[in-house]
Each structure stands twice: as C-alpha cells, then as structure tokens.
C-alpha cells in the first residue's frame, strides 16, 4: 500500500486573502494588529493614491522578523507561532492564531514589499531582511503553490517610524492599490484605529500615526476617545467558574460612589430582555470569565453641567463612541459596536428593545436608546477559548458561548436601565397622591354629569319662575333670557350626550373586567394545559385498551371495566378544568355584591387541587380569616389565579419541598377597613432589582431550560390593574419561612 499527498493550488492564496476579507479597511487593521503582536509602541500608517504615489505603507518599531521567522512563519500559510508563544515579551496577548492574517495585504494591493530589522537571538547581530510578493502570480490555474517564486531583497532599504528610539521594526509597502480610498473610508479607518486598543485600558502604550492625501484633516496621531463622565457607570464581572456574578453601579447623583452587589446568574438571567430570542444557558454560563463596562449618557443639557464641554461636544463624543464593543485581549473585535457596520453594530438588539417598548424613564419597563450607551465587553483567547473567530476574519462564531456572552451583556444593560428608573422615582409634591384608577375616574365623571344636570334643571326652574313675574312689555324688552335659554339648551344637550359617554365608560369597565378574566384563564390554560393534555392522552389510551379487551374472542369484561373506570376519572379531570375555566367569567361573577372572600379562595382551590397534586406541590391555606367584602368576585379570582400560576412556576424550579402558602386576614390601612391576601412559595427568591419591574406589562421571569421566554408577562400587570381599580395595594417581598417570594395584596372591604 502506498500513500498520496494533497497538493495546494496557487489560487488558494487568493481565496484566503482578497476573497475572504470583507473590505480594505478591515484588511489594513489586520496588518496593524500584527504590529501590536510584535510589541510595537509606534505604528505609522500612510495611504497615498493621488498624483504619482499609489501605495500604502505600514511601519512599526516592533521586534522585527529574522530570516528564520520569514521562512518558517511568515511564508508558511496556516502556521502561526502565536499558538506556541501566546504572550509577547511585553506581556501582550497576541491577537491572531490562524496564520492567514498576513494575506490581508493581498486585499489591499497587487504587490507587497517587506523590510524588517531584528536582533538575531543566536548570534546577537542585527539582521536586515526583505522580500517582495507579487500576489497576481498566484492568480493562475493549475499551478502549485510552491511553484510561485518569492523574490528576496538582499539589501532592503527600510524606514522605521521617525518617533521611535528602537533599531528594530518592520515596514510594509503595498503598491498598485486595488480600491479607491474615499474621505469616508479614511474617517472610518480613523474611528476604528482609535478604538482598536481598548479606551478603558489602564495603560496606553500603542500609538498610531496616520498620513494620507485623501483626507489630510485626519492626519496625525490617532487618540483613543477622550473620557467624559457619564450619568451612570456599571461594571459587571463573571468569574467563569461559579454561578456568581458581581456588579457595581455608580452615578453622578451620588458622587460616583459605587453600590456593590452579589447575585447569581440564575437570578440575573430573568433580566435578559432579548427581542431576537437567542437561546442561552439558564444555569452555568459557558462563555468563560467576562468583564463588562457600560457608560450611560442621556444626551441632555444636564450632562454638560459641571464640565468644560458644550452639549454639542458631548453629543459628538457619544455619537462617535456609542455602542457596546467586544475587546479580546484589549483589541476590538469587528463589527460589534462599530457604528459604520451594517451587520453587528447593534449586536444586542437595543434598538429593537426600545422600539417594542418605548416607555419613558419613569416607567419600570423603561428601555434605553442605543446611542446613549458606550460600553465594552472584555474577553481573552486563553480564558474564553469557546469564543472563536468566524472564518471570514470579521466577527465571532455565534455558538453557545457567544449566546451566553450576549445574554450576560443584555442582563447588565437591564441592570443599568433599572438603576436609572429608580433614580428618577424622586419624591415630588404629588408623590403621595395616588393616581385615580379608570373605574374611579369613570364613577367621578358620572357623578359630575349628574350634578351638572341637576344644576341645569335648577337654573331652568329659576328662569321659568322669573318669567312668570314679568309683564308682556318687560318680556319684549328682555333679551338676556333668550340667550340664557339657548345656552341652557346647548348645555342640556351636552349633558345628555355626556350621559351616553358615561354609560360607555361603564360598559368599557365591564368589558375590561371580562377581558382580564379571559386573559387570566388563557394564561392559566397555557400553564395548566400540560396536565390537562396528559389527562386527555390517558383518557384516550385507557378507552383504546378497554375497546381491545372487549374485542377479544373471549372478552375480558372485568379488565375493560377497570380501564373504562380510569377513563371516566381522566374525563372528569378534563371536564372539571373546562367547567372551572368557563365559570371564571360567568355573569354572577361580574356583578358587585358582598361576598365571603374565604369561600371564594377555598372554592377556587378545590377546583385546582387536582392540578397541583401530580407535580408534588402542597397548597396550604389554614390561616384564612372569615372576611366579607363588597367586590366583583371575578376580580378576586383573577388576582388569586394569577398569583397561584406564578407560584406554581416558581415551585417547579426546585426538586423537592414544593409548597404554596395562602393567607387571608383583616387589615386596616389608611384609615380604611380592608383585607390582606398573601400568596408565598418555596421557589427561588425574586431579584431585588426586579421587584418593581415584574409588575409592568410584558415583563416576565418565566423561562425554559434553554433560556427562552415562556411567560406572557401579563399576569402581574393584570393584578396591578385590578388592584388599582379597587384602590388597593400590591407588593412583593421575600418569604422568611418558605424562602421564596411573598406577594401581598391589600383591598378595601368596600
């Protein structure tokens, strides 16, 4: 048996070079990254395409390349010594490991000249090496790669950066440029080079100088973004090993004194609001250790107060730096957070989040606008090995680790949003004035209409009596009563129409009550539907078995009877749920009258008991006082059913001791007699940062094992709406006995 070998076509270089790299800006940045890896402190980038000059020059003061480096590393495609020596002498983590970054030069121009000065480690002598690569020679069919000659320059003329004191370095000269560089290209290049090295790094030892003849206004040293104090700053850290996450928030209103918190990813994952619903881990994150820094700028005049900047200057700063970028070993990864990238600039979907919920900062569902945020996510090749480059040299592979990284960043954004929401909940003169509910407003409106009607009738009667006292001559000379009479007729007509509006209000309230009840039943059906579906399946299975036993040559009546009896049990369960669902919105429950709250609770629990037993949840309700209140029964049942549905979901997150505890007691509050309904569970606690957020519509903490949202986010908002209509209070706390959440609902008796 003999062996065969692969051969490599010369055109492979073209595929890996110019055809694999997105644009000429990306290609040039790849070559600048090589200077960073070579421990350069200064890099000169020159682009000329006018008059007789048509070249790109990149020169650095790095360690240079020996002849051995050129032969065994640079000219060996797919090999990267960076895999063997991951850290440079300065301790920098080298950025490229695929061994094809050097082919970026082919994307820029037809010919590449390399000149390098280095110290030979063996002899201690200074080496000068040079080669010339004509990329067009590789654009031939049927030619093996090793047949293409690379010219050697035995006396290379090398010009290193003028501002450098070192004697080593590398100079690249690319001629016959493939693309025309525009002013917009140069501007984009400047912006990308300015953030190539993280602006959040404590040390800045990598300077880049630009010179070009396309847009000379951008010539000179390229500086990282100047720091401007934000309104809010958040730093989050995940160690990559445990379930714990630490974060600190500080703001200009508290002199930037940090507030530090410890939490777990299980709790924090509930804050992930992702419009694109990427699947991520709901338990331990697979992305490895992560650091996140977010700066919030409100783009308002207040941000400029106390600074030397004008508002327009601050807006320009934010416009230039907006976006959350990913930095790997302190080098930015395109296209994440790059405003000039069509794909990936808003990789977190912040614009879509805001579009779907454009609530203001005084709402708990507040979402920030993307151009208000400047941020960075820090990873490394060694510690985050599962976060890998895509084949196109731009972007990362969107695998499980990337999705977990994205989810953690979105959770950090939500923490910042929640902090800002709390900042703006400052007390004011109307803070203690509770906003009227819709039902109360409708009642007040109807009462005012009735008063207006009585007043008009009184005025009419007064005018009639006055006219009776006037003689004919006085009436003839009296114009005012006619004007008043016309005005009164108009007012009377207005009041009559307003009464119709009042009736419409009442109808709307009844419709709203029915819709809330139906929504509650719908939510419950989605939650309890699994058990009901199981009963339907069992009913069908037992009926089939009974039929088969009856069709035997010698029918087994006893076994068939047992199976049919089981079928009846399952059918009764399905029927019970159907009756339960329909009875929630029956007409008598939509009328307001005095009812026993205790009987409402026990009746509801009796109907639901069969749905809790199969999943091992014990519902306790021994502490129920006998309370009578004038209410709509549908309202109370909607509140309790939604709370029970939430408690059930929480209990299913633990494997044992699943307990739900219901309490009812009389409680006087605000000089009004009322009752307190409480529902607690033994599931996980609710993150303190979420205790106001969960009451807003469409906000939910319910997620499946993949992290995908399963709840509707309507249950607690329905409760909040009903309680507001009843002039009650709703709050959530930690239950000290069961260890989970404790929901407390106070409602006045009348």
C-alpha positions in Angstrom: 0.0 0.0 0.0 1.4 3.4 -1.0 0.4 6.9 0.1 -0.7 10.0 -1.7 -0.4 13.6 -0.6 -2.5 16.7 -1.0 -1.2 19.4 -3.3 -2.2 23.1 -2.9 -3.3 25.2 -5.9 -1.7 28.7 -6.0 -5.1 30.3 -6.2 -5.7 29.2 -2.6 -3.8 32.3 -1.6 -6.4 34.4 -3.4 -9.3 32.6 -1.7 -7.7 33.2 1.8 -6.7 36.7 1.0 -8.6 39.2 -1.0 -11.7 37.0 -1.4 -12.1 36.2 2.4 -11.7 39.7 3.8 -14.7 42.0 3.9 -13.2 45.3 2.9 -9.9 47.2 2.6 -10.4 48.9 6.0 -10.6 45.5 7.7 -7.6 44.3 5.8 -5.4 47.2 6.9 -6.4 46.8 10.5 -5.4 43.2 10.4 -1.8 44.3 9.5 -1.8 46.9 12.3 -2.7 44.1 14.7 0.4 42.3 13.6 2.4 45.3 14.7 0.7 45.1 18.1 1.6 41.5 18.4 5.3 42.4 17.6 5.4 44.6 20.7 5.4 47.8 18.7 4.8 51.0 20.6 4.5 53.1 17.5 2.9 52.4 14.1 2.8 54.6 11.1 0.0 54.2 8.5 0.3 56.0 5.2 -2.1 55.9 2.3 -1.4 57.7 -1.0 -3.3 57.4 -4.2 -3.0 60.9 -5.8 -0.5 62.0 -8.4 2.4 59.6 -8.9 2.1 57.9 -5.5 -0.1 54.9 -5.3 0.8 52.9 -2.2 0.1 52.0 1.4 2.8 52.0 4.0 2.7 50.4 7.5 5.8 50.7 9.6 6.3 49.8 13.2 9.1 49.7 15.8 8.4 46.1 17.0 10.8 43.2 17.3 11.0 42.7 13.5 11.5 39.3 11.8 14.6 37.3 11.3 15.3 35.3 8.2 14.2 32.2 10.1 10.9 33.9 11.1 10.2 34.8 7.5 11.0 31.3 6.2 9.3 29.3 8.9 6.5 31.5 10.0 5.5 34.3 7.5 5.9 32.2 4.4 4.2 29.1 5.9 0.5 29.5 5.3 -1.8 28.4 8.1 1.0 28.3 10.7 1.1 30.8 13.5 3.8 30.9 16.1 1.3 32.8 18.2 -0.3 29.4 19.1 3.1 28.4 20.6 4.0 31.7 22.1 0.7 33.3 23.1 2.3 36.2 25.0 4.7 38.8 23.7 7.8 40.0 25.6 5.7 42.9 26.9 3.0 40.5 28.1 0.5 41.3 25.3 -1.8 38.5 24.3 -1.2 38.0 20.6 -4.3 38.5 18.5 -4.0 36.1 15.6 -3.7 32.4 15.6 -4.9 31.2 12.2 -1.8 32.0 10.3 -3.6 33.8 7.5 -3.8 37.4 8.7 -0.7 38.3 6.6 -2.7 37.6 3.5 -4.7 40.8 4.2 -2.1 42.6 2.2 -3.4 40.9 -1.0 -6.8 42.6 -0.3 -5.1 46.0 -0.4 -2.8 45.8 -3.4 -1.1 43.8 -6.1 2.5 43.9 -4.7 3.9 43.7 -1.2 7.4 44.7 -0.1 8.5 43.6 3.4 11.6 45.0 5.1 12.4 44.0 8.6 15.2 44.7 11.1 15.6 42.4 14.0 18.1 41.0 16.6 19.3 37.5 15.9 18.8 35.6 19.1 21.6 33.2 18.3 24.3 35.5 17.0 23.2 38.7 18.8 23.7 40.6 15.5 21.2 42.9 13.8 19.6 41.3 10.7 18.1 43.2 7.8 15.7 41.0 5.7 13.5 41.8 2.8 11.1 40.0 0.4 8.7 41.0 -2.5 5.4 39.2 -3.0 3.5 39.7 -6.3 0.0 38.5 -5.5 -1.0 38.4 -9.1 1.3 35.5 -9.8 -0.9 33.3 -7.6 -3.9 34.1 -9.8 -3.2 31.2 -12.1 -5.0 27.9 -12.7 -3.2 24.6 -12.4 0.0 26.0 -10.7 1.1 24.5 -7.4 1.6 27.0 -4.5 5.3 26.1 -4.1 6.0 26.9 -7.7 5.3 30.6 -7.2 8.7 32.4 -6.6 9.1 35.0 -3.7 11.8 37.5 -4.5 14.4 38.1 -1.8 15.9 41.6 -1.3 19.4 41.2 0.0 19.9 44.9 0.7 16.5 46.2 1.8 16.0 49.9 2.4 13.9 50.2 5.5 12.5 53.3 7.1 11.2 52.8 10.6 8.9 55.2 12.5 10.7 58.6 13.0 9.4 58.9 16.5 10.9 55.6 17.6 14.1 55.2 19.5 14.4 51.5 18.7 16.6 50.0 16.0 14.2 47.1 15.2 10.9 47.0 13.4 9.1 46.1 10.2 8.0 48.2 7.2 5.3 47.0 4.7 4.8 48.8 1.4 1.8 47.8 -0.7 1.7 49.1 -4.3 -0.9 49.1 -7.1 -3.8 49.7 -4.6 -6.9 47.7 -5.5 -9.5 50.0 -4.1 -10.0 53.8 -4.2 -9.9 55.2 -0.7 -12.6 57.9 -0.1 -12.9 60.6 2.6 -15.5 58.4 4.3 -13.1 55.4 4.2 -10.3 57.4 5.9 -12.8 58.7 8.5 -14.0 55.2 9.2 -10.4 53.9 9.4 -9.6 56.7 12.0 -12.5 55.7 14.1 -11.7 52.0 14.0 -8.0 52.6 14.8 -8.9 54.9 17.7 -10.8 52.1 19.4 -8.5 49.3 18.2 -6.9 49.3 21.6 -9.5 49.5 24.4 -10.0 53.1 25.7 -10.8 51.5 29.0 -7.3 50.1 29.4 -5.3 51.4 32.3 -2.2 51.7 30.1 -2.0 53.1 26.6 1.4 52.0 25.1 0.4 51.6 21.5 0.4 54.8 19.4 -0.8 55.0 15.8 0.0 57.8 13.4 -1.9 58.4 10.1 -0.8 60.2 7.0 -2.8 60.3 3.8 -3.5 62.5 0.7 -7.2 61.7 0.5 -8.5 63.5 3.7 -5.5 65.3 5.2 -7.6 66.7 8.1 -7.3 63.2 9.7 -3.5 63.2 9.6 -1.6 62.9 12.8 -1.7 60.8 16.0 -4.9 58.9 16.4 -6.0 59.2 20.0 -8.5 56.9 21.9 -11.8 58.6 22.8 -11.5 61.3 25.4 -13.1 60.3 28.7 -16.3 62.1 29.6 -18.1 61.4 32.9 -21.4 59.6 32.2 -24.6 59.8 34.2 -24.4 56.2 35.2 -21.5 53.7 35.1 -21.9 49.9 35.6 -19.2 47.3 35.9 -20.0 43.6 35.9 -17.8 40.6 36.4 -18.4 36.9 36.0 -15.6 34.5 37.1 -16.4 31.9 34.5 -16.4 29.1 37.1 -19.1 29.5 39.6 -22.7 30.6 39.3 -21.9 34.0 41.0 -22.0 37.4 39.3 -20.7 40.6 40.9 -21.6 44.1 39.7 -21.2 47.7 40.9 -23.2 50.8 39.8 -22.3 54.4 40.4 -23.9 57.7 39.2 -23.3 61.4 39.1 -26.1 62.0 41.6 -24.2 60.1 44.4 -20.8 61.5 43.5 -19.9 58.2 41.8 -19.8 56.2 45.0 -20.2 52.6 43.8 -23.0 50.4 45.1 -21.8 46.8 45.0 -24.0 43.7 44.6 -23.6 40.0 44.5 -26.1 37.8 42.7 -26.3 34.6 40.7 -26.8 34.0 37.0 -30.0 32.1 37.7 -31.4 35.3 39.2 -29.8 37.7 36.7 -31.0 35.7 33.7 -34.5 36.8 34.4 -33.4 40.3 33.4 -32.4 39.3 29.9 -34.7 41.1 27.5 -33.8 39.9 24.1 -36.0 40.9 21.1 -34.3 38.2 18.9 -34.7 35.4 21.5 -31.2 33.9 21.2 -31.1 30.6 23.1 -28.7 30.8 26.1 -27.9 28.8 29.3 -30.3 29.3 32.2 -27.8 27.8 34.6 -24.0 28.0 34.4 -22.6 30.2 31.6 -20.3 28.6 29.0 -18.6 31.8 27.8 -15.9 31.8 30.5 -14.8 34.8 32.6 -16.3 38.1 31.4 -15.9 41.8 32.4 -18.4 44.3 31.2 -18.3 48.1 31.5 -21.2 50.3 30.5 -21.4 54.1 30.5 -24.8 55.9 30.0 -25.1 59.3 28.5 -28.6 60.9 28.4 -27.8 63.4 25.6 -29.4 66.2 27.5 -28.2 69.6 28.8 -27.8 68.3 32.3 -24.9 66.1 31.2 -22.9 69.1 30.3 -23.4 70.8 33.8 -20.1 71.0 35.7 -17.9 70.1 32.7 -15.9 72.0 30.2 -17.8 70.6 27.3 -20.8 72.1 25.5 -23.8 69.9 24.8 -23.0 69.7 21.1 -19.4 68.5 22.0 -20.8 65.8 24.3 -23.3 64.7 21.7 -20.4 64.4 19.2 -18.4 62.3 21.7 -21.4 60.0 22.3 -22.1 59.7 18.5 -18.5 58.8 17.9 -18.3 56.2 20.6 -21.8 54.8 21.0 -22.1 51.1 21.0 -21.1 48.1 23.1 -17.8 46.8 21.7 -16.1 43.5 22.3 -12.4 43.6 23.2 -10.4 40.4 23.1 -7.0 40.9 24.9 -7.6 44.6 24.7 -8.0 44.6 20.9 -11.5 45.3 19.5 -13.4 42.7 17.5 -15.3 43.9 14.5 -18.2 44.5 13.8 -19.6 44.6 17.4 -20.5 48.1 18.4 -19.0 49.7 15.3 -21.5 52.3 14.1 -20.3 52.1 10.5 -21.0 48.3 10.3 -24.2 47.3 8.6 -24.3 44.0 10.4 -23.3 43.7 14.1 -23.2 47.3 15.1 -26.3 46.7 17.3 -25.5 43.1 18.1 -27.5 43.3 21.3 -30.7 44.4 19.6 -31.0 47.5 21.8 -32.9 49.5 19.1 -35.4 46.7 18.7 -35.9 46.5 22.5 -36.6 50.2 22.6 -38.9 50.1 19.6 -41.0 47.3 21.2 -41.3 49.2 24.5 -40.6 52.9 24.1 -41.6 53.7 27.7 -40.1 56.7 29.4 -37.6 56.6 32.3 -40.4 56.9 34.9 -41.9 53.6 33.8 -40.4 50.4 35.2 -40.4 48.9 31.7 -38.0 51.7 30.5 -35.5 50.8 27.7 -32.6 52.9 26.9 -31.8 54.2 23.3 -28.7 52.6 21.7 -27.0 55.9 21.0 -27.0 56.7 24.7 -24.7 53.8 25.6 -20.9 53.4 25.4 -19.6 50.1 26.6 -17.0 47.3 26.4 -17.1 43.6 26.9 -13.7 42.1 27.8 -12.7 38.6 26.8 -9.4 36.8 26.1 -8.3 33.9 23.8 -7.0 31.9 26.6 -9.7 32.2 29.2 -12.6 32.3 26.7 -11.5 29.5 24.4 -15.0 28.7 23.2 -15.5 32.2 21.8 -13.9 31.8 18.4 -13.3 33.8 15.2 -15.6 33.3 12.2 -13.9 32.1 9.0 -14.4 35.5 7.3 -11.9 37.2 9.7 -14.7 39.5 11.0 -17.0 38.6 13.9 -17.3 35.6 16.1 -18.9 32.3 15.7 -22.4 32.5 17.2 -22.2 29.4 19.2 -23.5 28.6 22.8 -20.6 30.5 24.4 -21.3 33.6 22.3 -25.0 33.5 23.1 -24.2 33.3 26.8 -21.9 36.2 26.5 -24.6 38.2 24.7 -27.2 37.3 27.4 -24.9 38.4 30.2 -24.4 41.7 28.5 -28.1 42.2 28.0 -28.6 41.5 31.7 -26.1 44.2 32.5 -28.0 46.6 30.3 -31.2 45.8 32.2 -29.4 46.4 35.5 -28.4 49.9 34.3 -31.9 50.6 33.0 -33.5 49.6 36.3 -31.0 51.7 38.2 -31.8 54.8 36.1 -35.5 54.1 36.5 -35.1 54.2 40.3 -33.0 57.4 40.1 -35.9 59.2 38.5 -38.5 58.0 41.0 -37.7 61.0 43.2 -40.5 62.2 45.5 -42.3 65.3 44.5 -45.3 67.3 45.7 -47.7 64.8 44.1 -45.7 61.7 45.2 -48.2 60.8 47.9 -51.2 61.5 45.7 -52.3 58.2 44.3 -53.4 58.3 40.7 -57.1 57.6 40.2 -57.9 54.3 38.6 -60.0 54.2 35.4 -63.1 52.9 37.3 -62.8 55.7 39.9 -62.4 58.3 37.1 -65.5 56.9 35.4 -67.5 57.0 38.6 -66.4 60.5 39.4 -67.3 61.6 35.8 -70.7 60.1 36.1 -71.3 61.8 39.4 -70.2 65.2 38.0 -72.5 64.8 35.0 -75.5 64.1 37.3 -74.6 67.2 39.4 -74.4 69.3 36.2 -77.8 68.0 35.1 -79.3 68.9 38.4 -77.8 72.4 38.2 -79.2 73.0 34.7 -82.7 71.9 35.8 -82.5 74.2 38.8 -81.5 77.2 36.5 -84.3 76.4 34.1 -86.8 76.3 37.0 -85.5 79.6 38.3 -85.8 81.3 34.9 -89.3 79.9 34.5 -90.4 81.4 37.8 -88.8 84.7 37.0 -90.6 84.9 33.6 -93.9 84.3 35.3 -93.4 87.5 37.3 -92.7 89.7 34.2 -95.4 91.5 32.2 -95.6 91.5 28.4 -93.7 94.8 27.9 -90.9 93.7 30.1 -90.6 90.4 28.3 -90.5 92.2 24.9 -87.5 94.3 26.1 -85.7 91.5 27.8 -83.0 89.9 25.5 -81.0 88.1 28.1 -83.4 85.2 28.9 -83.4 84.2 25.3 -79.6 84.0 25.3 -79.6 82.1 28.5 -82.3 79.8 27.3 -80.2 79.0 24.1 -77.1 78.3 26.2 -79.1 76.1 28.6 -80.5 74.1 25.7 -77.0 73.6 24.4 -75.8 72.6 27.9 -78.7 70.2 28.3 -77.9 68.6 25.0 -74.2 68.3 26.0 -75.1 66.7 29.3 -77.4 64.2 27.6 -74.6 63.2 25.2 -72.2 63.1 28.2 -74.5 60.6 29.9 -74.1 58.4 26.9 -70.3 58.7 27.3 -70.7 57.8 31.0 -72.7 54.7 30.1 -69.9 53.8 27.6 -67.4 54.1 30.4 -69.4 51.6 32.4 -69.7 49.3 29.5 -65.9 49.6 28.9 -65.2 48.8 32.5 -67.4 45.6 32.3 -65.6 44.6 29.0 -62.2 45.3 30.6 -63.2 43.1 33.6 -64.3 40.3 31.3 -61.1 40.6 29.2 -59.0 40.5 32.3 -60.8 37.4 33.4 -60.5 35.8 30.0 -56.8 36.7 29.8 -56.3 35.1 33.2 -58.0 31.9 32.1 -55.9 31.9 29.0 -52.6 32.3 30.9 -53.7 29.5 33.3 -54.7 27.3 30.4 -51.2 27.7 28.9 -49.6 26.8 32.3 -52.0 24.0 33.3 -52.6 22.8 29.8 -49.8 20.3 30.1 -51.6 18.4 32.9 -54.9 18.6 31.0 -53.3 17.4 27.8 -51.9 14.5 29.8 -55.4 13.6 31.1 -56.8 13.7 27.6 -54.0 11.4 26.4 -54.6 9.0 29.3 -58.4 9.1 28.6 -57.8 8.1 25.0 -55.3 5.4 26.0 -57.5 3.7 28.6 -60.5 3.8 26.2 -58.5 2.1 23.5 -57.3 -0.6 25.9 -60.9 -1.2 27.1 -62.1 -1.5 23.5 -59.3 -4.0 22.7 -60.3 -6.2 25.7 -63.9 -6.1 24.6 -63.0 -7.2 21.0 -61.2 -10.4 22.1 -62.7 -13.7 21.1 -63.4 -14.1 24.8 -64.0 -10.5 26.0 -62.4 -9.7 29.4 -65.2 -7.7 30.9 -63.6 -7.0 34.2 -60.3 -5.5 32.8 -62.3 -3.5 30.3 -64.5 -2.2 33.1 -61.4 -1.1 35.1 -60.0 0.7 32.1 -63.3 2.4 31.5 -63.4 3.5 35.1 -60.0 5.0 34.7 -61.2 6.7 31.5 -64.0 8.3 33.5 -61.6 9.6 36.1 -59.5 11.3 33.3 -62.6 12.6 31.6 -63.8 14.1 34.9 -60.5 15.9 35.3 -60.7 17.4 31.8 -64.4 18.3 32.4 -63.5 19.8 35.7 -61.0 22.1 34.1 -63.5 23.1 31.4 -66.1 23.9 34.0 -63.5 25.8 36.0 -62.4 27.9 33.0 -66.0 28.7 31.9 -67.1 29.5 35.5 -64.4 32.2 35.9 -66.3 34.6 33.6 -69.9 33.7 34.5 -72.4 36.7 34.7 -72.8 36.5 38.5 -69.0 36.9 39.0 -69.2 40.2 37.0 -71.6 41.8 39.4 -70.6 43.6 42.5 -72.0 42.4 45.8 -71.0 41.4 49.3 -69.2 38.0 49.2 -67.1 35.8 51.5 -63.5 36.1 50.4 -62.7 33.0 52.3 -65.3 31.0 50.3 -64.0 32.4 47.0 -60.5 31.2 47.9 -61.5 27.7 49.1 -63.8 27.2 46.1 -61.0 28.1 43.7 -58.5 25.9 45.4 -60.9 23.0 45.4 -61.2 23.3 41.6 -57.5 23.5 41.2 -56.4 20.8 43.7 -56.1 18.0 41.2 -53.7 20.1 39.1 -51.2 20.6 41.9 -51.1 17.0 43.3 -49.4 15.3 40.3 -46.4 17.7 40.3 -45.9 17.4 44.1 -47.0 20.9 45.1 -48.7 21.2 48.5 -51.1 24.1 48.8 -51.6 25.3 52.4 -54.4 27.6 53.4 -55.1 27.0 57.1 -54.8 30.7 58.0 -57.8 32.2 56.3 -60.0 34.6 58.4 -63.6 35.0 57.6 -63.7 38.2 55.6 -66.7 39.6 53.8 -66.3 42.4 51.2 -68.3 44.2 48.5 -66.3 43.3 45.4 -66.6 41.7 41.9 -65.9 38.0 42.5 -64.2 37.8 39.1 -61.6 40.4 40.3 -60.6 38.4 43.4 -60.4 35.1 41.5 -58.3 36.7 38.7 -55.9 38.0 41.3 -55.6 34.7 43.2 -55.4 32.6 40.0 -52.6 34.7 38.6 -50.7 34.5 41.9 -51.1 30.7 42.1 -49.9 30.4 38.5 -46.8 32.3 39.3 -46.2 30.3 42.5 -46.6 27.0 40.6 -44.0 28.1 38.1 -41.6 29.1 40.9 -42.0 25.8 42.7 -41.2 23.8 39.6 -37.7 25.3 39.7 -36.9 23.3 42.7 -36.9 19.5 43.0 -38.5 19.0 46.5 -40.4 20.7 49.3 -42.7 22.4 46.8 -45.1 24.5 49.0 -47.5 27.3 48.3 -49.0 29.1 51.3 -52.1 31.3 51.1 -53.2 33.7 53.8 -56.2 35.9 54.4 -56.6 38.4 57.2 -58.5 41.6 58.0 -56.2 44.7 57.9 -57.0 48.4 58.4 -54.9 50.6 56.2 -55.0 54.3 55.5 -58.0 54.6 57.9 -59.9 52.2 55.7 -61.1 48.7 56.6 -59.7 46.1 54.2 -58.3 42.6 53.9 -54.8 41.2 53.1 -54.5 38.3 50.7 -51.0 36.8 50.6 -49.5 34.0 48.4 -46.0 32.7 49.1 -44.0 29.8 47.7 -40.8 27.8 48.3 -39.2 28.5 44.9 -36.4 30.9 44.2 -36.5 34.5 45.5 -37.1 37.4 43.2 -34.1 39.6 42.5 -34.5 42.9 44.4 -33.8 44.7 41.1 -36.9 43.0 39.6 -39.4 43.7 42.3 -40.9 46.7 40.6 -40.1 45.6 37.0 -42.2 42.5 37.1 -45.5 44.4 37.5 -45.2 46.1 34.2 -46.9 44.6 31.1 -45.0 42.0 29.0 -42.2 41.7 31.7 -41.7 38.1 32.7 -39.1 36.0 34.6 -40.5 32.7 33.3 -38.0 30.9 31.0 -37.5 27.3 30.0 -34.2 25.4 30.4 -32.8 26.9 27.2 -33.4 30.5 28.5 -36.3 31.1 26.0 -39.1 33.2 27.5 -42.2 31.1 28.2 -44.3 33.6 30.2 -46.7 36.2 28.7 -45.7 39.0 31.1 -49.4 39.8 31.6 -50.4 38.0 34.9 -48.9 40.5 37.4 -49.8 43.5 35.3 -53.5 42.3 35.3 -53.2 42.1 39.1 -51.8 45.6 39.3 -54.6 46.9 37.1 -57.3 45.2 39.1 -55.8 46.3 42.5 -55.5 49.9 41.2 -59.2 49.9 40.2 -60.1 48.7 43.7 -57.9 51.4 45.3 -55.8 48.7 46.9 -52.0 48.0 47.1 -49.8 45.2 45.7 -46.3 44.4 46.7 -43.8 41.6 46.7 -41.2 40.6 49.3 -39.1 37.6 50.5 -40.9 34.9 52.5 -38.7 34.2 55.5 -40.3 30.8 56.2 -40.5 29.2 52.7 -37.6 31.1 51.3 -39.3 32.2 48.1 -41.4 35.1 47.0 -44.3 36.6 49.1 -47.0 38.5 47.3 -49.2 40.7 49.4 -52.5 42.2 48.1 -54.5 44.7 50.2 -58.0 45.6 49.1 -60.6 47.7 50.9 -63.7 46.0 52.1 -66.0 48.5 50.4 
